[in-house]
C-alpha cells in the first residue's frame, strides 16, 4: 500500500483525527481507499516519505 494523502478530519489541528488515502502499489488497477485514524506517525527516510511530507506541508497538514 502507498499513502497518497493525509488530511485532518473536522478541525484543522487534527484533534478529531485524520483521513488517510491509500492506493495499492502492486495491482494493475490502483483503487484508492480512505481510512480514518486518531493519529498518524511518519517514519522519515522510508521510501516515498520525504516526497509525501513535502506535498502535505504545502496542502493539508497543520503547521
C-alpha positions as CSV (number, residue, x, y, z in Angstrom):
1,X,0.0,0.0,0.0
2,X,1.1,3.5,-0.7
3,X,-0.1,6.6,1.2
4,X,-1.0,9.4,-1.2
5,X,-2.8,11.9,1.1
6,X,-3.3,12.6,4.8
7,X,-5.8,15.3,5.9
8,X,-7.3,16.3,9.2
9,X,-10.9,15.4,9.9
10,X,-13.1,18.3,11.2
11,X,-10.8,20.8,12.9
12,X,-7.6,21.7,11.0
13,X,-5.4,20.8,14.0
14,X,-6.1,17.1,13.7
15,X,-7.7,16.9,17.2
16,X,-10.7,15.0,15.6
17,X,-8.4,12.5,13.7
18,X,-7.1,12.2,10.2
19,X,-8.3,10.7,6.9
20,X,-5.6,8.7,5.2
21,X,-5.9,8.0,1.5
22,X,-4.1,4.9,0.3
23,X,-3.6,3.1,-3.0
24,X,-2.3,-0.3,-3.9
25,X,1.2,-0.1,-5.3
26,X,1.3,-3.6,-6.8
27,X,-2.0,-4.1,-8.5
28,X,-2.8,-3.3,-12.1
29,X,-5.9,-1.3,-11.2
30,X,-4.8,1.0,-8.4
31,X,-8.0,1.5,-6.4
32,X,-7.9,4.2,-3.8
33,X,-9.3,3.7,-0.2
34,X,-9.8,6.1,2.6
35,X,-9.1,5.2,6.2
36,X,-9.6,7.2,9.4
37,X,-7.2,7.3,12.3
38,X,-6.9,9.1,15.6
39,X,-3.2,9.8,14.9
40,X,-0.6,9.3,12.2
41,X,3.2,8.7,12.6
42,X,5.5,9.3,9.7
43,X,8.9,7.5,9.6
44,X,11.3,9.8,7.9
45,X,13.6,8.2,5.3
46,X,11.2,5.5,4.3
47,X,10.7,5.2,0.5
48,X,8.5,8.0,-0.6
49,X,8.1,9.6,2.8
50,X,10.0,12.8,2.0
51,X,8.0,13.4,-1.2
52,X,4.7,12.8,0.7
53,X,5.7,15.1,3.6
54,X,6.7,18.0,1.3
55,X,3.3,17.6,-0.5
56,X,1.4,17.6,2.7
57,X,3.3,20.6,4.1
58,X,2.0,22.6,1.2
59,X,-1.6,21.4,1.4
60,X,-3.4,19.5,4.1
61,X,-1.4,19.1,7.3
62,X,-1.5,21.6,10.1
63,X,1.7,23.7,10.6
